Amino acid sequence: MFEIIFLILLCGYLAQTVLFLIGTKQQFPRLPEEELPNVSVIVAARNEEKNIIECLQSLNALDYPDGKLEIIIIDDKSTDATGKLIAQFVAGKPQFRHIESSKEIGFLKGKTNALANGLSIATGEVILTTDADCTVVPAWAKTLASYYTKDVAMVNGFTHQKVSGPWTGMQNLDFLYLLTVASGTINLKVPLSCIGNNMSYLKKAYDEVGGYQSLPFSVTEDFNLLMAIKNLKKYKIIFPFDKAALVESLPCPDMKSLFHQKKRWGVGGLKVPLIGFIGMGTSWLTHLCFILAVFHFSATIGWLIFTKILLDFWLLVLVSRDLGIASSVKYFWAFEIYYFAYVLLLPFVVLPDRQVTWKDRIYQ
């Protein structure tokens, strides 16, 4: 009986994996360079003195038509040298604008309030966002903006992490797995998630939902905006599989920061539609079978476990290879151990306590 249950769950897991890949690999039309819209890049920075210069250097190297690009950097009440470093870097660079997150907009808090401050002065038709601990490739803005054909209101991109060993390689593969799920579901017209460090949207659509100040508070402001634009029911939301739009971020340095990151994402994910919970439930039950297999082990169970691991490996190889970042696949073993524990434990972390710590701030 256990073998049959495991097999049924694994078939569901296989179906999900195939659908994620089908959705991710969809192709979309693009604008020629002469039709690219005016864009505003917005970055909120809080206590990022170690990372902000590298981020700013990558933004300064963006390749975009003259006169169509502005870059707004918001110092989100930093208590270190972040603001000073930003001011020094942007001096004499007219495409940059530097402001402080001093204005409280509605009941907004933290990063969301900082982003709303930047959006209040943005002049671009399209808004692009990344984080202060990220670097972008020169073609990033041009690539995302090129997908704004008729009725497209949001374009998302893939993020990978800087890899130096098993700890960081594991996190990078986790990012790629989660973003493949996000890309696949968005492109299949069932948006479930996105990531704010590689995200863009029409300023018009943002204004139509009333801005962040009109949305319920969330510790995942990117997901909040995704669902708000989806609920307008008049625009397309896409997540192209395009390595020319890659962003590189820094991994969490230790277990504590990784725990807070995953808890924040998990709390934000509680607002996904029902189909998202069905997918997460299938994954959770499939991983639960690994523990129960200790009491019901057989040759068939062994093959089922091997098949599940092979499915994860297959997805990550296909995605990382085509994005040109396949070197971290050698850390798949670390990812699989981490992913097993993460999937099983997350509900027990998120459901009893919704308090989130983020950038030295506590949110409930």
Disulfide bonds with the S-S distance in Angstrom:
none
